[in-house]
Amino acid sequence: MGQSATDNTVPLSWQQALLPALRSREARKLGGYLQAEEKAGKRIYPPRGCRLLALELTPLEAVKIVILGQDPYHGPGQAHGLCFSVPKDVRIPPSLVNIYKEIASDLGIQPAPHGNLEAWARQGVLLLNNSLTVEEGRAGSHQNMGWESITDAAVSAVAAKEDPCVFMLWGNHARKKADRVADLARSHHLVLTAPHPSPLSAHSGFFGCRHFSRSNWFLEENGRGAIDWSL
C-alpha cells in the first residue's frame, strides 16, 4: 500500500481491514496534523517508524488477545509502539508494575526486570493504544485527531475473526471503545473487564481479576495455545 498517514507502511495482514479507514478524510487530516506539529518543532512520541509496531509484531491472523491502552507514554524514550510497554533500558511505568504484580499473583510468574512487552506481541497479544501518537509532556494531546478511525478498524477486524480471541478491557476507555466498534457480548470471544491497572484504580478490582489465567484457559479450551506471560 505504500506510506499511510501514519508515516509507517501498514503491515500486509492488516491492509485490507484498515484500507477504508486509511483512505478516510480523518486519516488524511491526521497525516497533515502530524507533519505540521513536527514542522513546528514539537516532539512527537513514539518516533516515526514504530508507530504501527503493535500491528507489525502481531499479524491479524495471529491475534489471540487484545489489550487496549489510551495513548502512548509522553516522556522521552518511553513510547515504542506497544501499549503499556517501554524499551528495556527505561524504568518500568507504574501501571505495568501493577500488571506484573497481578501476573505474579495469578500465575506465580516473577516480575520481569524490564518493561519491554514485545515477547507478548510476538505470541499474539495485540497491544494497541487508542491514539498511536502523543506530544511530549501532554497526555491525550492527539485524541480525536484521526487515530481512532484506524484503531477502531483494527479492533473490528479482530472481532470479526472466526478464531476465538480474548479482549482484556481495562478501564472505561477500553470498554467504551470495544462497545463502540463490535457487539462482543454476543460473540464467540471471551471479554474480560476490570478497572485500569494504574495506581489510582488497580486496588478497585484490577488486582485479583485473574485475566491472565482465565485467558490462557480459554485459549487452550479452543485449541489456540496459551500465552507465555514470562518475559
N, C-alpha and C positions, 0 to 999 in steps of 0.2 A: 504493500500500500504506500510505501514511502513515509515521509515525515508527516506527523499529525500536528494538531495544535499544541500538543504536549512537548514538542521538541524531542520526542522519542519515536522510534519505529515500533508500531504496535505488533506484538508477537503474533505469529501466524495463527495460532489456535484460537485467538480472541478476535481476529479481524472481522469475521462475518457477524459476530454478535454485537460488536461495537461500531461497525461501519455507519449505521444510521445516526448514532449519537455524534460520531466524529465529523460527520458531514453537516451537522446541525448549525444553526445560527449561533447557539450558545458556545459551541466549540470554537468557531471562528472568532467570536468575541473574546474567548479565553486566551487564544493564541496572541491576539493583538494586545490584550491587557498585560500578559506576562512579558512580552517584548518591551512594552512601554515602561513597565516597572523596572526592568533590568537596565534599560537605556537611561532611566532617571537615576541610576546608581543604587537602587535598593537591592539588598542581598536577599535572594530567594532560596529557600530550602525545600526539598533536597536539591542539589545541583543538577543541571541538565545531564541526561544520560542515565539517571537512575530513578526517574520519576515514575516509571512503569515497572519497577523491579518486581513488585508483587505479581504482576501478570507474566513477567519473563520467567520467574522461578517456578511458577505454578500454572502450567497449561490448563486450559478449560477442561480437557478430558481427564486430567489428573486430580481435579479438586475433590477432596473428601470433606474438608471442614472449612467454613468461612468464619473468620473473626474480623469484626468491623471496628475500626477506630474513627476518630473525628477528623483530625488533621495532623500533619507531621509535627515533630518537635521543632521548636523555633529557636533553639540555641545553636551556636556554632558547632559543627561536626557531629551533631546528633542524628538528624534525619538521613536515611539512606534508602527510602522507598518501601519499607515494610512497617505496618502499624505496630506500635509498642517496642520495636526493635531499634538498637543502636549498634554502631560498629564496635568491634571487640575492645578497642582501646579507650572507649568512652564510659564514664560512670553509669551504672545501671539506674534508670529512672525509677521513681517511687512506685508507679503503677506496675511496672514489670517486676520489681521486688515482691510486690504482693501476689502477682501471678505465680512467681516461683514458690512463694510460701504455700499457696493453695495446691500446687502440683506436689510439693513435698508432703503435705498433709493427706492428699488424695491418693497418691501413688507411691509415696516413700522415696521419691527421686530427690536427691540433694540439689539445692540451687546451683546453677551454673556460675562460674566466676566472671562471666561476661554477659552482655545483653544482646548478642547477635543471634537472631532467630532464623537465619537462612536455612538451617537444617530442617526446621519445621516446614518452611515453604517448599523445600525440595521433596518433601514427603506428601504434599497435597494439602497443606494448610494455607489457604488464601488469606494473607494478612493485608487487608485492604482498608485504607483510610477513605473517608467520605470526600475530602478535598485532598489532592495529591501534592499541593504546594502550600507554602506559607511564607510571609515576610518575616525576616529576622526580628525577634523580640515582640511579635504581635500575633498572639494565638488567635486562630479563627479568622485571620485577615483575608483569606481567599475563599471563604464560604460564600456561596451564591454567586460565584464568578464564572461558573460553567462546568466545573469538575463534576458536579452532581449528576448531570445527564450521562456522563461516561461511566461513573462508578455505579449508578443505578442500573445501567445496561449490563454491567458485569455481574451484579447480584441477580438480576433477572435471568441471565444466561445460566447461572448455576442452578437457580430454582427450577428451570426448565429441563434440567438433566434427568434422564431416566435412572441413572445410578443414585441410590440413596446417599444423601450428604447430611452433614451436621451444620447447623447455624448456631454459633455461640454469640448471643446478643447481650452485650454488657452495657447497661445504662440506657437511658431513654432515647438518646440519639440513634443508637443501633437498632432498637426495636422499631422506632418510627420509620427508619429508612427501609428496613425489611418489609414492614407492613405496607409501605407505600408502593413497593415495586412487585410484590408477589403475595399470593394467598397461601402462605406457608402453613397455616393452621389446618388446611385441608389437603396438604401434600403428603407425599411419602417420605419426606425428610424429617429429621429429628431437630426440633427447635428448642434450644436451651436458653433461658433468660436469667439474668442476675444483675444486681447493681454493678456499677463500674468499679474496676479494681483500684481506683485512686484512693489515697489515704482518707479522703473525705467521705467515701461511701463503702469501702471494702468491708467494714465491720457490720454493714447493714444487710448482708446476705451474700456477698461475693465469697467470703471465707465460708467454707463448708458447702459450696454449691456442687462440688464433685463433678464438674463438667468434663474433666479430662478422662476420668474412668468411665463415665457414662457414655461419652462419645466413642471411646475405644470398644466398649461392649457393643454398641450399636453397629459400628463398622464391621466388627468381627461377625456379628449375627447376620449381616448382609453380605458376607464374603468379600469385603473390601480391604481388610487388613488394618490392624491397629497402627496408631502413630506412636513412634518412639519419642517421648517428650523430653528425654535427657538430651543435653547439649554438650 
